[in-house]
Amino acid sequence: MLTIRLRRVGKHAQPSFRVILQEHTSSPKNKAIEELGYYKPAANPIEFSVKMEKIKYWISKGAKPSDTVAVLLKKEGVDGMDKFISPRNKQRKGKGEQPAEAAAPAPAPKAAAPAPAPKAEAPAAPVDTPKA
C-alpha cells in the first residue's frame, strides 16, 4: 500500500520536510516513488506547497496520507481528509489504571433474581483479659 508522508530534511533546529509518496513498509529515508511538495514549519509564515493534481491522483489510486499530511491537506482545502485523521483527544493511562470501560460497574440484567438478604453477624467473642 502506498502512503503520502513527510520526510525530514534540513539543518539541526531548522526543520523542513518533503511530502513524498512511498510504500508504507519502507523507511522515510529510503528512495521515494515521487516527491509531491514541501512543508517548512520554521519559516515565517509557514510554507506548505504540494502538487494538488498529483495528490488527488494518488489518493484516487488508493494511497493514504499520513495523519499529519491529512491535517495539512485539510487546511489547504482538500475535501475528504477527515477519514484519514485520527482523533486528537486520546489520553494515555497511567500505571495501574484501568480503562474507563473496565472501571465502570456492569449494568444489572433486567430479569435478575432478587438479591439475597444480608446475613446477621455473629456476636463478637469475649476477649480474655490476662489476670495479674
N, CA, C and O atoms as a Tinker XYZ file with bonds, in Angstrom:
   528  protein
     1  N      0.844000   -1.173000    0.000000    73     2
     2  CA     0.000000    0.000000    0.000000    64     1     3
     3  C      0.895000    1.244000    0.000000    63     2     4     5
     4  O      1.920000    1.287000    0.681000    81     3
     5  N      0.503000    2.216000   -0.748000    73     3     6
     6  CA     1.271000    3.458000   -0.830000    64     5     7
     7  C      0.784000    4.442000    0.216000    63     6     8     9
     8  O     -0.396000    4.463000    0.568000    81     7
     9  N      1.697000    5.248000    0.704000    73     7    10
    10  CA     1.353000    6.276000    1.678000    64     9    11
    11  C      2.020000    7.589000    1.292000    63    10    12    13
    12  O      3.118000    7.612000    0.736000    81    11
    13  N      1.333000    8.674000    1.600000    73    11    14
    14  CA     1.875000   10.026000    1.383000    64    13    15
    15  C      2.306000   10.510000    2.752000    63    14    16    17
    16  O      1.479000   10.663000    3.651000    81    15
    17  N      3.595000   10.750000    2.915000    73    15    18
    18  CA     4.136000   11.092000    4.220000    64    17    19
    19  C      5.178000   12.186000    4.111000    63    18    20    21
    20  O      5.515000   12.644000    3.019000    81    19
    21  N      5.687000   12.599000    5.274000    73    19    22
    22  CA     6.724000   13.627000    5.328000    64    21    23
    23  C      8.088000   12.978000    5.530000    63    22    24    25
    24  O      8.221000   11.990000    6.253000    81    23
    25  N      9.099000   13.552000    4.880000    73    23    26
    26  CA    10.491000   13.164000    5.087000    64    25    27
    27  C     11.221000   14.386000    5.612000    63    26    28    29
    28  O     11.207000   15.443000    4.983000    81    27
    29  N     11.861000   14.240000    6.771000    73    27    30
    30  CA    12.569000   15.368000    7.366000    64    29    31
    31  C     13.865000   15.623000    6.619000    63    30    32    33
    32  O     14.648000   14.708000    6.366000    81    31
    33  N     14.074000   16.884000    6.272000    73    31    34
    34  CA    15.324000   17.347000    5.665000    64    33    35
    35  C     15.677000   18.660000    6.348000    63    34    36    37
    36  O     14.861000   19.200000    7.094000    81    35
    37  N     16.841000   19.170000    6.117000    73    35    38
    38  CA    17.200000   20.460000    6.694000    64    37    39
    39  C     18.187000   20.328000    7.829000    63    38    40    41
    40  O     18.551000   19.225000    8.238000    81    39
    41  N     18.609000   21.460000    8.324000    73    39    42
    42  CA    19.625000   21.527000    9.361000    64    41    43
    43  C     19.033000   21.252000   10.736000    63    42    44    45
    44  O     17.816000   21.190000   10.913000    81    43
    45  N     19.929000   21.090000   11.700000    73    43    46
    46  CA    19.534000   20.926000   13.086000    64    45    47
    47  C     18.782000   22.175000   13.556000    63    46    48    49
    48  O     19.240000   23.295000   13.328000    81    47
    49  N     17.644000   21.992000   14.201000    73    47    50
    50  CA    16.797000   23.062000   14.735000    64    49    51
    51  C     16.177000   23.939000   13.641000    63    50    52    53
    52  O     15.620000   24.993000   13.944000    81    51
    53  N     16.267000   23.520000   12.390000    73    51    54
    54  CA    15.608000   24.220000   11.289000    64    53    55
    55  C     14.862000   23.183000   10.451000    63    54    56    57
    56  O     15.278000   22.873000    9.335000    81    55
    57  N     13.772000   22.651000   10.979000    73    55    58
    58  CA    13.114000   21.557000   10.270000    64    57    59
    59  C     12.449000   22.004000    8.975000    63    58    60    61
    60  O     11.850000   23.077000    8.900000    81    59
    61  N     12.565000   21.184000    7.994000    73    59    62
    62  CA    11.776000   21.318000    6.775000    64    61    63
    63  C     11.529000   19.902000    6.290000    63    62    64    65
    64  O     12.326000   18.999000    6.548000    81    63
    65  N     10.437000   19.713000    5.595000    73    63    66
    66  CA    10.004000   18.382000    5.217000    64    65    67
    67  C      9.662000   18.335000    3.737000    63    66    68    69
    68  O      9.226000   19.327000    3.153000    81    67
    69  N      9.867000   17.174000    3.143000    73    67    70
    70  CA     9.383000   16.929000    1.791000    64    69    71
    71  C      8.164000   16.040000    1.902000    63    70    72    73
    72  O      8.140000   15.120000    2.720000    81    71
    73  N      7.158000   16.299000    1.098000    73    71    74
    74  CA     5.983000   15.443000    1.022000    64    73    75
    75  C      6.284000   14.421000   -0.060000    63    74    76    77
    76  O      6.494000   14.777000   -1.220000    81    75
    77  N      6.305000   13.137000    0.325000    73    75    78
    78  CA     6.714000   12.093000   -0.610000    64    77    79
    79  C      5.664000   10.996000   -0.691000    63    78    80    81
    80  O      4.833000   10.842000    0.204000    81    79
    81  N      5.715000   10.243000   -1.775000    73    79    82
    82  CA     4.887000    9.051000   -1.965000    64    81    83
    83  C      5.817000    7.864000   -1.840000    63    82    84    85
    84  O      6.865000    7.805000   -2.483000    81    83
    85  N      5.412000    6.898000   -0.984000    73    83    86
    86  CA     6.302000    5.789000   -0.697000    64    85    87
    87  C      5.495000    4.581000   -0.247000    63    86    88    89
    88  O      4.357000    4.720000    0.202000    81    87
    89  N      6.078000    3.408000   -0.366000    73    87    90
    90  CA     5.465000    2.195000    0.170000    64    89    91
    91  C      5.404000    2.327000    1.697000    63    90    92    93
    92  O      6.357000    2.805000    2.313000    81    91
    93  N      4.300000    1.912000    2.304000    73    91    94
    94  CA     4.124000    2.161000    3.729000    64    93    95
    95  C      5.079000    1.353000    4.603000    63    94    96    97
    96  O      5.302000    1.721000    5.756000    81    95
    97  N      5.641000    0.278000    4.094000    73    95    98
    98  CA     6.550000   -0.535000    4.899000    64    97    99
    99  C      7.988000   -0.043000    4.848000    63    98   100   101
   100  O      8.801000   -0.461000    5.673000    81    99
   101  N      8.327000    0.824000    3.914000    73    99   102
   102  CA     9.711000    1.281000    3.795000    64   101   103
   103  C      9.952000    2.506000    4.671000    63   102   104   105
   104  O      9.027000    3.238000    5.021000    81   103
   105  N     11.212000    2.703000    5.010000    73   103   106
   106  CA    11.621000    3.825000    5.842000    64   105   107
   107  C     11.509000    5.133000    5.055000    63   106   108   109
   108  O     11.752000    5.148000    3.848000    81   107
   109  N     11.146000    6.222000    5.718000    73   107   110
   110  CA    11.091000    7.511000    5.009000    64   109   111
   111  C     12.450000    7.946000    4.459000    63   110   112   113
   112  O     12.513000    8.801000    3.575000    81   111
   113  N     13.528000    7.371000    4.968000    73   111   114
   114  CA    14.859000    7.720000    4.480000    64   113   115
   115  C     15.177000    7.051000    3.149000    63   114   116   117
   116  O     16.082000    7.482000    2.434000    81   115
   117  N     14.429000    5.992000    2.813000    73   115   118
   118  CA    14.661000    5.301000    1.548000    64   117   119
   119  C     14.185000    6.143000    0.370000    63   118   120   121
   120  O     13.573000    7.198000    0.542000    81   119
   121  N     14.479000    5.654000   -0.820000    73   119   122
   122  CA    14.097000    6.370000   -2.034000    64   121   123
   123  C     12.575000    6.429000   -2.160000    63   122   124   125
   124  O     11.882000    5.438000   -1.929000    81   123
   125  N     12.071000    7.598000   -2.527000    73   123   126
   126  CA    10.639000    7.807000   -2.695000    64   125   127
   127  C     10.223000    7.501000   -4.129000    63   126   128   129
   128  O     11.020000    7.624000   -5.059000    81   127
   129  N      8.977000    7.105000   -4.290000    73   127   130
   130  CA     8.435000    6.890000   -5.629000    64   129   131
   131  C      8.300000    8.234000   -6.335000    63   130   132   133
   132  O      8.626000    8.378000   -7.513000    81   131
   133  N      7.803000    9.221000   -5.569000    73   131   134
   134  CA     7.613000   10.557000   -6.155000    64   133   135
   135  C      7.623000   11.603000   -5.050000    63   134   136   137
   136  O      7.107000   11.365000   -3.958000    81   135
   137  N      8.212000   12.765000   -5.336000    73   135   138
   138  CA     8.156000   13.901000   -4.410000    64   137   139
   139  C      6.990000   14.775000   -4.828000    63   138   140   141
   140  O      6.883000   15.177000   -5.987000    81   139
   141  N      6.114000   15.066000   -3.872000    73   139   142
   142  CA     4.877000   15.780000   -4.176000    64   141   143
   143  C      4.849000   17.220000   -3.680000    63   142   144   145
   144  O      3.932000   17.965000   -4.027000    81   143
   145  N      5.822000   17.629000   -2.882000    73   143   146
   146  CA     5.829000   19.001000   -2.389000    64   145   147
   147  C      6.751000   19.151000   -1.193000    63   146   148   149
   148  O      7.611000   18.305000   -0.947000    81   147
   149  N      6.563000   20.246000   -0.446000    73   147   150
   150  CA     7.380000   20.505000    0.737000    64   149   151
   151  C      6.561000   21.205000    1.803000    63   150   152   153
   152  O      5.496000   21.761000    1.535000    81   151
   153  N      7.096000   21.163000    3.042000    73   151   154
   154  CA     6.467000   21.800000    4.206000    64   153   155
   155  C      7.586000   22.383000    5.052000    63   154   156   157
   156  O      8.495000   21.664000    5.464000    81   155
   157  N      7.522000   23.701000    5.316000    73   155   158
   158  CA     8.539000   24.379000    6.112000    64   157   159
   159  C      7.874000   25.047000    7.320000    63   158   160   161
   160  O      7.438000   26.195000    7.230000    81   159
   161  N      7.795000   24.335000    8.449000    73   159   162
   162  CA     7.138000   24.905000    9.627000    64   161   163
   163  C      7.960000   25.989000   10.312000    63   162   164   165
   164  O      7.399000   26.784000   11.066000    81   163
   165  N      9.266000   26.052000   10.078000    73   163   166
   166  CA    10.113000   27.049000   10.727000    64   165   167
   167  C     10.073000   28.398000   10.012000    63   166   168   169
   168  O     10.504000   29.407000   10.571000    81   167
   169  N      9.566000   28.424000    8.795000    73   167   170
   170  CA     9.503000   29.681000    8.042000    64   169   171
   171  C      8.403000   30.572000    8.630000    63   170   172   173
   172  O      7.454000   30.090000    9.249000    81   171
   173  N      8.552000   31.855000    8.423000    73   171   174
   174  CA     7.533000   32.787000    8.907000    64   173   175
   175  C      7.010000   33.578000    7.727000    63   174   176   177
   176  O      7.744000   34.436000    7.237000    81   175
   177  N      5.827000   33.367000    7.241000    73   175   178
   178  CA     4.799000   32.417000    7.667000    64   177   179
   179  C      5.141000   30.995000    7.216000    63   178   180   181
   180  O      6.003000   30.792000    6.361000    81   179
   181  N      4.455000   30.024000    7.803000    73   179   182
   182  CA     4.684000   28.614000    7.485000    64   181   183
   183  C      4.399000   28.369000    6.004000    63   182   184   185
   184  O      3.396000   28.842000    5.468000    81   183
   185  N      5.290000   27.628000    5.353000    73   183   186
   186  CA     5.132000   27.330000    3.930000    64   185   187
   187  C      4.705000   25.875000    3.754000    63   186   188   189
   188  O      5.295000   24.968000    4.341000    81   187
   189  N      3.670000   25.664000    2.938000    73   187   190
   190  CA     3.227000   24.315000    2.571000    64   189   191
   191  C      2.810000   24.362000    1.124000    63   190   192   193
   192  O      1.856000   25.052000    0.768000    81   191
   193  N      3.516000   23.635000    0.293000    73   191   194
   194  CA     3.236000   23.633000   -1.130000    64   193   195
   195  C      3.271000   22.196000   -1.644000    63   194   196   197
   196  O      4.255000   21.483000   -1.449000    81   195
   197  N      2.191000   21.779000   -2.300000    73   195   198
   198  CA     2.134000   20.441000   -2.881000    64   197   199
   199  C      1.524000   20.515000   -4.271000    63   198   200   201
   200  O      0.857000   21.487000   -4.625000    81   199
   201  N      1.765000   19.472000   -5.049000    73   199   202
   202  CA     1.149000   19.352000   -6.366000    64   201   203
   203  C     -0.214000   18.691000   -6.161000    63   202   204   205
   204  O     -0.313000   17.468000   -6.060000    81   203
   205  N     -1.267000   19.519000   -6.100000    73   203   206
   206  CA    -2.608000   19.028000   -5.771000    64   205   207
   207  C     -3.114000   17.990000   -6.769000    63   206   208   209
   208  O     -3.786000   17.036000   -6.377000    81   207
   209  N     -2.801000   18.163000   -8.045000    73   207   210
   210  CA    -3.264000   17.202000   -9.047000    64   209   211
   211  C     -2.684000   15.821000   -8.768000    63   210   212   213
   212  O     -3.388000   14.815000   -8.863000    81   211
   213  N     -1.392000   15.774000   -8.422000    73   211   214
   214  CA    -0.724000   14.509000   -8.135000    64   213   215
   215  C     -1.264000   13.888000   -6.841000    63   214   216   217
   216  O     -1.462000   12.675000   -6.762000    81   215
   217  N     -1.498000   14.729000   -5.830000    73   215   218
   218  CA    -2.046000   14.235000   -4.553000    64   217   219
   219  C     -3.404000   13.578000   -4.799000    63   218   220   221
   220  O     -3.646000   12.454000   -4.358000    81   219
   221  N     -4.283000   14.283000   -5.503000    73   219   222
   222  CA    -5.624000   13.742000   -5.770000    64   221   223
   223  C     -5.548000   12.475000   -6.619000    63   222   224   225
   224  O     -6.318000   11.539000   -6.408000    81   223
   225  N     -4.618000   12.444000   -7.581000    73   223   226
   226  CA    -4.451000   11.261000   -8.418000    64   225   227
   227  C     -4.049000   10.046000   -7.576000    63   226   228   229
   228  O     -4.653000    8.980000   -7.702000    81   227
   229  N     -3.043000   10.198000   -6.724000    73   227   230
   230  CA    -2.563000    9.078000   -5.942000    64   229   231
   231  C     -3.585000    8.639000   -4.897000    63   230   232   233
   232  O     -3.695000    7.444000   -4.622000    81   231
   233  N     -4.326000    9.560000   -4.312000    73   231   234
   234  CA    -5.378000    9.175000   -3.366000    64   233   235
   235  C     -6.469000    8.391000   -4.090000    63   234   236   237
   236  O     -7.016000    7.437000   -3.539000    81   235
   237  N     -6.787000    8.789000   -5.324000    73   235   238
   238  CA    -7.787000    8.044000   -6.096000    64   237   239
   239  C     -7.293000    6.640000   -6.446000    63   238   240   241
   240  O     -8.102000    5.733000   -6.644000    81   239
   241  N     -5.990000    6.455000   -6.522000    73   239   242
   242  CA    -5.412000    5.138000   -6.806000    64   241   243
   243  C     -5.242000    4.286000   -5.550000    63   242   244   245
   244  O     -4.805000    3.139000   -5.640000    81   243
   245  N     -5.585000    4.834000   -4.370000    73   243   246
   246  CA    -5.531000    4.050000   -3.136000    64   245   247
   247  C     -4.457000    4.446000   -2.152000    63   246   248   249
   248  O     -4.340000    3.814000   -1.103000    81   247
   249  N     -3.669000    5.460000   -2.442000    73   247   250
   250  CA    -2.652000    5.911000   -1.490000    64   249   251
   251  C     -3.338000    6.597000   -0.313000    63   250   252   253
   252  O     -4.338000    7.293000   -0.484000    81   251
   253  N     -2.788000    6.391000    0.881000    73   251   254
   254  CA    -3.360000    7.012000    2.072000    64   253   255
   255  C     -2.374000    8.039000    2.624000    63   254   256   257
   256  O     -1.197000    7.726000    2.799000    81   255
   257  N     -2.834000    9.251000    2.899000    73   255   258
   258  CA    -1.939000   10.234000    3.515000    64   257   259
   259  C     -1.748000    9.907000    4.988000    63   258   260   261
   260  O     -2.645000    9.359000    5.629000    81   259
   261  N     -0.589000   10.240000    5.521000    73   259   262
   262  CA    -0.364000   10.076000    6.951000    64   261   263
   263  C     -1.257000   11.070000    7.688000    63   262   264   265
   264  O     -1.836000   11.971000    7.082000    81   263
   265  N     -1.357000   10.893000    8.993000    73   263   266
   266  CA    -2.211000   11.756000    9.798000    64   265   267
   267  C     -1.805000   13.224000    9.658000    63   266   268   269
   268  O     -2.661000   14.089000    9.473000    81   267
   269  N     -0.516000   13.503000    9.744000    73   267   270
   270  CA    -0.028000   14.883000    9.657000    64   269   271
   271  C     -0.278000   15.474000    8.274000    63   270   272   273
   272  O     -0.705000   16.622000    8.157000    81   271
   273  N     -0.019000   14.703000    7.240000    73   271   274
   274  CA    -0.241000   15.194000    5.875000    64   273   275
   275  C     -1.736000   15.442000    5.654000    63   274   276   277
   276  O     -2.108000   16.413000    4.996000    81   275
   277  N     -2.590000   14.577000    6.193000    73   275   278
   278  CA    -4.029000   14.763000    6.043000    64   277   279
   279  C     -4.487000   16.053000    6.714000    63   278   280   281
   280  O     -5.340000   16.758000    6.176000    81   279
   281  N     -3.933000   16.368000    7.878000    73   279   282
   282  CA    -4.276000   17.623000    8.568000    64   281   283
   283  C     -3.833000   18.817000    7.731000    63   282   284   285
   284  O     -4.580000   19.785000    7.585000    81   283
   285  N     -2.617000   18.755000    7.178000    73   283   286
   286  CA    -2.116000   19.862000    6.352000    64   285   287
   287  C     -2.954000   20.026000    5.083000    63   286   288   289
   288  O     -3.254000   21.149000    4.677000    81   287
   289  N     -3.328000   18.916000    4.463000    73   287   290
   290  CA    -4.149000   18.993000    3.248000    64   289   291
   291  C     -5.539000   19.525000    3.563000    63   290   292   293
   292  O     -6.117000   20.252000    2.755000    81   291
   293  N     -6.082000   19.177000    4.716000    73   291   294
   294  CA    -7.400000   19.689000    5.104000    64   293   295
   295  C     -7.345000   21.206000    5.272000    63   294   296   297
   296  O     -8.278000   21.911000    4.889000    81   295
   297  N     -6.238000   21.712000    5.851000    73   295   298
   298  CA    -6.077000   23.164000    5.993000    64   297   299
   299  C     -5.987000   23.849000    4.638000    63   298   300   301
   300  O     -6.380000   25.007000    4.496000    81   299
   301  N     -5.470000   23.136000    3.639000    73   299   302
   302  CA    -5.369000   23.683000    2.280000    64   301   303
   303  C     -6.694000   23.620000    1.534000    63   302   304   305
   304  O     -6.824000   24.202000    0.457000    81   303
   305  N     -7.679000   22.923000    2.093000    73   303   306
   306  CA    -8.997000   22.882000    1.480000    64   305   307
   307  C     -9.315000   21.626000    0.699000    63   306   308   309
   308  O    -10.276000   21.612000   -0.069000    81   307
   309  N     -8.533000   20.562000    0.872000    73   307   310
   310  CA    -8.814000   19.301000    0.181000    64   309   311
   311  C     -9.947000   18.593000    0.918000    63   310   312   313
   312  O     -9.895000   18.427000    2.137000    81   311
   313  N    -10.969000   18.178000    0.172000    73   311   314
   314  CA   -12.118000   17.503000    0.775000    64   313   315
   315  C    -11.809000   16.035000    1.028000    63   314   316   317
   316  O    -10.977000   15.440000    0.343000    81   315
   317  N    -12.494000   15.446000    2.032000    73   315   318
   318  CA   -12.387000   14.023000    2.307000    64   317   319
   319  C    -11.200000   13.615000    3.141000    63   318   320   321
   320  O    -10.868000   12.431000    3.177000    81   319
   321  N    -10.544000   14.542000    3.814000    73   319   322
   322  CA    -9.375000   14.189000    4.621000    64   321   323
   323  C     -9.755000   13.747000    6.030000    63   322   324   325
   324  O     -8.908000   13.223000    6.755000    81   323
   325  N    -11.015000   13.946000    6.437000    73   323   326
   326  CA   -11.434000   13.598000    7.793000    64   325   327
   327  C    -11.273000   12.111000    8.082000    63   326   328   329
   328  O    -10.970000   11.735000    9.214000    81   327
   329  N    -11.467000   11.264000    7.084000    73   327   330
   330  CA   -11.372000    9.821000    7.325000    64   329   331
   331  C     -9.938000    9.361000    7.551000    63   330   332   333
   332  O     -9.728000    8.248000    8.032000    81   331
   333  N     -8.946000   10.182000    7.219000    73   331   334
   334  CA    -7.549000    9.823000    7.424000    64   333   335
   335  C     -6.970000   10.415000    8.704000    63   334   336   337
   336  O     -5.845000   10.087000    9.081000    81   335
   337  N     -7.725000   11.283000    9.376000    73   335   338
   338  CA    -7.235000   11.965000   10.573000    64   337   339
   339  C     -7.705000   11.193000   11.794000    63   338   340   341
   340  O     -8.903000   10.965000   11.965000    81   339
   341  N     -6.757000   10.786000   12.654000    73   339   342
   342  CA    -7.119000   10.065000   13.869000    64   341   343
   343  C     -7.527000   11.067000   14.944000    63   342   344   345
   344  O     -7.111000   12.225000   14.894000    81   343
   345  N     -8.334000   10.640000   15.916000    73   343   346
   346  CA    -8.791000   11.552000   16.965000    64   345   347
   347  C     -7.625000   12.128000   17.765000    63   346   348   349
   348  O     -6.638000   11.439000   18.023000    81   347
   349  N     -7.746000   13.372000   18.147000    73   347   350
   350  CA    -6.676000   14.052000   18.888000    64   349   351
   351  C     -6.905000   14.040000   20.394000    63   350   352   353
   352  O     -6.079000   14.571000   21.136000    81   351
   353  N     -8.005000   13.450000   20.868000    73   351   354
   354  CA    -8.320000   13.519000   22.291000    64   353   355
   355  C     -7.985000   12.223000   23.018000    63   354   356   357
   356  O     -8.566000   11.943000   24.066000    81   355
   357  N     -7.078000   11.439000   22.496000    73   355   358
   358  CA    -6.672000   10.223000   23.177000    64   357   359
   359  C     -5.871000   10.582000   24.413000    63   358   360   361
   360  O     -5.020000   11.471000   24.381000    81   359
   361  N     -6.153000    9.875000   25.516000    73   359   362
   362  CA    -5.416000   10.118000   26.739000    64   361   363
   363  C     -4.701000    8.832000   27.124000    63   362   364   365
   364  O     -5.263000    7.742000   27.020000    81   363
   365  N     -3.483000    8.964000   27.558000    73   363   366
   366  CA    -2.727000    7.800000   27.995000    64   365   367
   367  C     -3.138000    7.438000   29.410000    63   366   368   369
   368  O     -3.410000    8.314000   30.232000    81   367
   369  N     -3.182000    6.153000   29.687000    73   367   370
   370  CA    -3.500000    5.750000   31.040000    64   369   371
   371  C     -2.206000    5.609000   31.825000    63   370   372   373
   372  O     -1.176000    5.205000   31.285000    81   371
   373  N     -2.276000    5.945000   33.094000    73   371   374
   374  CA    -1.104000    5.859000   33.950000    64   373   375
   375  C     -0.874000    4.437000   34.410000    63   374   376   377
   376  O     -1.650000    3.541000   34.078000    81   375
   377  N      0.183000    4.223000   35.169000    73   375   378
   378  CA     0.489000    2.888000   35.665000    64   377   379
   379  C     -0.604000    2.434000   36.620000    63   378   380   381
   380  O     -1.020000    3.184000   37.504000    81   379
   381  N     -1.056000    1.230000   36.440000    73   379   382
   382  CA    -2.045000    0.657000   37.344000    64   381   383
   383  C     -3.470000    1.091000   37.089000    63   382   384   385
   384  O     -4.388000    0.563000   37.717000    81   383
   385  N     -3.684000    2.021000   36.203000    73   383   386
   386  CA    -5.043000    2.474000   35.916000    64   385   387
   387  C     -5.728000    1.483000   34.997000    63   386   388   389
   388  O     -5.091000    0.832000   34.169000    81   387
   389  N     -7.040000    1.382000   35.158000    73   387   390
   390  CA    -7.821000    0.547000   34.267000    64   389   391
   391  C     -8.512000    1.445000   33.257000    63   390   392   393
   392  O     -8.777000    2.613000   33.545000    81   391
   393  N     -8.807000    0.917000   32.081000    73   391   394
   394  CA    -9.578000    1.712000   31.126000    64   393   395
   395  C    -10.941000    2.067000   31.710000    63   394   396   397
   396  O    -11.446000    1.357000   32.580000    81   395
   397  N    -11.531000    3.143000   31.247000    73   395   398
   398  CA   -12.797000    3.629000   31.792000    64   397   399
   399  C    -13.898000    2.584000   31.653000    63   398   400   401
   400  O    -14.773000    2.507000   32.515000    81   399
   401  N    -13.880000    1.774000   30.587000    73   399   402
   402  CA   -14.926000    0.779000   30.391000    64   401   403
   403  C    -14.831000   -0.304000   31.459000    63   402   404   405
   404  O    -15.861000   -0.776000   31.940000    81   403
   405  N    -13.626000   -0.708000   31.841000    73   403   406
   406  CA   -13.451000   -1.766000   32.821000    64   405   407
   407  C    -13.721000   -1.256000   34.228000    63   406   408   409
   408  O    -14.156000   -2.028000   35.082000    81   407
   409  N    -13.474000    0.021000   34.493000    73   407   410
   410  CA   -13.666000    0.571000   35.826000    64   409   411
   411  C    -15.142000    0.767000   36.154000    63   410   412   413
   412  O    -15.516000    0.692000   37.324000    81   411
   413  N    -15.982000    1.011000   35.171000    73   411   414
   414  CA   -17.402000    1.232000   35.412000    64   413   415
   415  C    -18.072000   -0.104000   35.726000    63   414   416   417
   416  O    -17.742000   -1.116000   35.107000    81   415
   417  N    -19.022000   -0.125000   36.691000    73   415   418
   418  CA   -19.706000   -1.383000   37.003000    64   417   419
   419  C    -20.598000   -1.810000   35.849000    63   418   420   421
   420  O    -21.155000   -0.982000   35.129000    81   419
   421  N    -20.719000   -3.109000   35.692000    73   419   422
   422  CA   -21.541000   -3.634000   34.614000    64   421   423
   423  C    -23.014000   -3.393000   34.948000    63   422   424   425
   424  O    -23.392000   -3.500000   36.115000    81   423
   425  N    -23.852000   -3.072000   33.969000    73   423   426
   426  CA   -25.261000   -2.861000   34.248000    64   425   427
   427  C    -25.916000   -4.171000   34.657000    63   426   428   429
   428  O    -25.584000   -5.237000   34.137000    81   427
   429  N    -26.865000   -4.076000   35.609000    73   427   430
   430  CA   -27.554000   -5.265000   36.115000    64   429   431
   431  C    -28.494000   -5.793000   35.047000    63   430   432   433
   432  O    -29.110000   -5.005000   34.329000    81   431
   433  N    -28.620000   -7.119000   34.924000    73   431   434
   434  CA   -29.561000   -7.661000   33.953000    64   433   435
   435  C    -30.991000   -7.325000   34.345000    63   434   436   437
   436  O    -31.296000   -7.172000   35.528000    81   435
   437  N    -31.858000   -7.209000   33.362000    73   435   438
   438  CA   -33.231000   -6.757000   33.617000    64   437   439
   439  C    -34.041000   -7.789000   34.395000    63   438   440   441
   440  O    -34.832000   -7.402000   35.255000    81   439
   441  N    -33.881000   -9.075000   34.132000    73   439   442
   442  CA   -34.675000  -10.102000   34.784000    64   441   443
   443  C    -33.851000  -10.794000   35.859000    63   442   444   445
   444  O    -33.807000  -12.023000   35.911000    81   443
   445  N    -33.209000  -10.030000   36.704000    73   443   446
   446  CA   -32.352000  -10.592000   37.733000    64   445   447
   447  C    -33.185000  -11.026000   38.929000    63   446   448   449
   448  O    -34.203000  -10.412000   39.246000    81   447
   449  N    -32.746000  -12.082000   39.584000    73   447   450
   450  CA   -33.415000  -12.550000   40.795000    64   449   451
   451  C    -33.154000  -11.542000   41.907000    63   450   452   453
   452  O    -32.151000  -10.829000   41.883000    81   451
   453  N    -34.076000  -11.481000   42.900000    73   451   454
   454  CA   -33.848000  -10.529000   43.991000    64   453   455
   455  C    -32.585000  -10.898000   44.761000    63   454   456   457
   456  O    -32.256000  -12.075000   44.904000    81   455
   457  N    -31.896000   -9.904000   45.244000    73   455   458
   458  CA   -30.657000  -10.113000   45.973000    64   457   459
   459  C    -30.957000  -10.818000   47.288000    63   458   460   461
   460  O    -31.968000  -10.520000   47.924000    81   459
   461  N    -30.095000  -11.757000   47.714000    73   459   462
   462  CA   -30.348000  -12.451000   48.986000    64   461   463
   463  C    -30.234000  -11.474000   50.151000    63   462   464   465
   464  O    -29.491000  -10.495000   50.098000    81   463
   465  N    -30.997000  -11.771000   51.212000    73   463   466
   466  CA   -30.999000  -10.913000   52.402000    64   465   467
   467  C    -29.631000  -11.005000   53.071000    63   466   468   469
   468  O    -29.019000  -12.073000   53.079000    81   467
   469  N    -29.143000   -9.894000   53.633000    73   467   470
   470  CA   -27.842000   -9.942000   54.295000    64   469   471
   471  C    -27.903000  -10.827000   55.537000    63   470   472   473
   472  O    -28.895000  -10.825000   56.266000    81   471
   473  N    -26.835000  -11.578000   55.767000    73   471   474
   474  CA   -26.775000  -12.459000   56.934000    64   473   475
   475  C    -26.497000  -11.643000   58.187000    63   474   476   477
   476  O    -25.780000  -10.642000   58.160000    81   475
   477  N    -27.088000  -12.102000   59.285000    73   475   478
   478  CA   -26.850000  -11.434000   60.563000    64   477   479
   479  C    -25.451000  -11.783000   61.031000    63   478   480   481
   480  O    -25.009000  -12.925000   60.906000    81   479
   481  N    -24.763000  -10.798000   61.566000    73   479   482
   482  CA   -23.409000  -11.026000   62.027000    64   481   483
   483  C    -23.433000  -11.730000   63.381000    63   482   484   485
   484  O    -24.288000  -11.447000   64.220000    81   483
   485  N    -22.508000  -12.632000   63.584000    73   483   486
   486  CA   -22.388000  -13.339000   64.859000    64   485   487
   487  C    -21.806000  -12.378000   65.888000    63   486   488   489
   488  O    -20.976000  -11.533000   65.554000    81   487
   489  N    -22.249000  -12.508000   67.164000    73   487   490
   490  CA   -21.706000  -11.612000   68.188000    64   489   491
   491  C    -20.221000  -11.885000   68.372000    63   490   492   493
   492  O    -19.766000  -13.023000   68.253000    81   491
   493  N    -19.488000  -10.844000   68.659000    73   491   494
   494  CA   -18.044000  -10.958000   68.814000    64   493   495
   495  C    -17.734000  -11.775000   70.058000    63   494   496   497
   496  O    -18.397000  -11.624000   71.084000    81   495
   497  N    -16.740000  -12.630000   69.971000    73   495   498
   498  CA   -16.346000  -13.468000   71.098000    64   497   499
   499  C    -15.699000  -12.580000   72.167000    63   498   500   501
   500  O    -14.970000  -11.641000   71.846000    81   499
   501  N    -15.978000  -12.892000   73.465000    73   499   502
   502  CA   -15.359000  -12.066000   74.523000    64   501   503
   503  C    -13.856000  -12.240000   74.505000    63   502   504   505
   504  O    -13.338000  -13.333000   74.273000    81   503
   505  N    -13.181000  -11.161000   74.749000    73   503   506
   506  CA   -11.723000  -11.165000   74.756000    64   505   507
   507  C    -11.253000  -11.544000   76.149000    63   506   508   509
   508  O    -11.699000  -10.974000   77.144000    81   507
   509  N    -10.359000  -12.500000   76.209000    73   507   510
   510  CA    -9.818000  -12.907000   77.514000    64   509   511
   511  C     -8.827000  -11.866000   77.978000    63   510   512   513
   512  O     -7.928000  -11.473000   77.234000    81   511
   513  N     -8.993000  -11.420000   79.207000    73   511   514
   514  CA    -8.053000  -10.450000   79.777000    64   513   515
   515  C     -7.082000  -11.209000   80.671000    63   514   516   517
   516  O     -7.491000  -12.083000   81.435000    81   515
   517  N     -5.839000  -10.890000   80.581000    73   515   518
   518  CA    -4.861000  -11.600000   81.434000    64   517   519
   519  C     -5.039000  -11.218000   82.913000    63   518   520   521
   520  O     -5.296000  -10.062000   83.248000    81   519
   521  N     -4.898000  -12.202000   83.762000    73   519   522
   522  CA    -5.032000  -11.959000   85.201000    64   521   523
   523  C     -3.671000  -11.573000   85.755000    63   522   524   525
   524  O     -2.654000  -12.187000   85.429000    81   523
   525  N     -3.666000  -10.550000   86.594000    73   523   526
   526  CA    -2.393000  -10.088000   87.124000    64   525   527
   527  C     -2.175000  -10.520000   88.536000    63   526   528
   528  O     -1.141000  -10.206000   89.125000    81   527
